[in-house]
Structures are given as C-alpha cells and as structure tokens.
Amino acid sequence: MLIIALLAFRRLSSALASENRTNRLRWAILFYILAISTMVYSALTTLWNPAWQLPAAWLAVAGAISFYFSDWMLADQRFIRSTRSGRLIIMVAYHIAQFLLVFAFLMRK
C-alpha cells in the first residue's frame, strides 16, 4: 500500500510541477494519500480480524478500494487531465464505496 501511495504522490507532484503550480499543495496531497492508503490497509486487516465475518470484510475491502479509486480519479481529473466522463465515474465510484462501507459495517459481527 505504501508503494502505491508513493507512486500516486510522485505522479501528482510531477503534474503540479509541470504546470508550474505552487508546491503548497504538495504536503497536503502527501498527507491525504497516506491517510486514504491507511484506510485501505485498515480495511484489508478486517480479512484477518475475527470480529468481522468474511463477507463483511470483503465488502469493507471493496468499499475502501472503490473510495481510493474515486479519490484517485478526482485528483487525476483536477491535477493531471480532465475527461468528459470523469465526474460521472467519480460520483459512481464514490457512492458505491459509501454503500459498501456502510453495508460492511452493518454486516459485521
């Protein structure tokens, strides 16, 4: 997870630098990437946590990954390249993530 977070940070940092954008966002972006990566890692640990039934744990993992994906698409849309369907993809992934995370929480032991 840390490797993915660092690769995402590197890509976003280079996009900011190539557009001569301010580096003020660099630390905020790094902090947020680390925070959301920690969320995905935490969801992954539910797979081995006896307090979570396996179906609920898998829903938590899927929700966390969907949330990570929606945030990556949001950053990509904002800082790297904008696409026509980007907003729709972001909103669909975000709402799927919210549903999966809530449903996983409700299903756990």
Stockholm file with secondary structure:
# STOCKHOLM 1.0

chainA/1-109         MLIIALLAFRRLSSALASENRTNRLRWAILFYILAISTMVYSALTTLWNPAWQLPAAWLAVAGAISFYFSDWMLADQRFIRSTRSGRLIIMVAYHIAQFLLVFAFLMRK
#=GR chainA/1-109 SS CHHHHHHHHHHHHHHHHHTTCCTHHHHHHHHHHHHHHHHHHHHHHGGGCTTSCHHHHHHHHHHHHHHHHHHHHHHIIIIICCCTTHHHHHHHHHHHHHHHHHHHHHHCC
#=GC SS_cons         CHHHHHHHHHHHHHHHHHTTCCTHHHHHHHHHHHHHHHHHHHHHHGGGCTTSCHHHHHHHHHHHHHHHHHHHHHHIIIIICCCTTHHHHHHHHHHHHHHHHHHHHHHCC
//
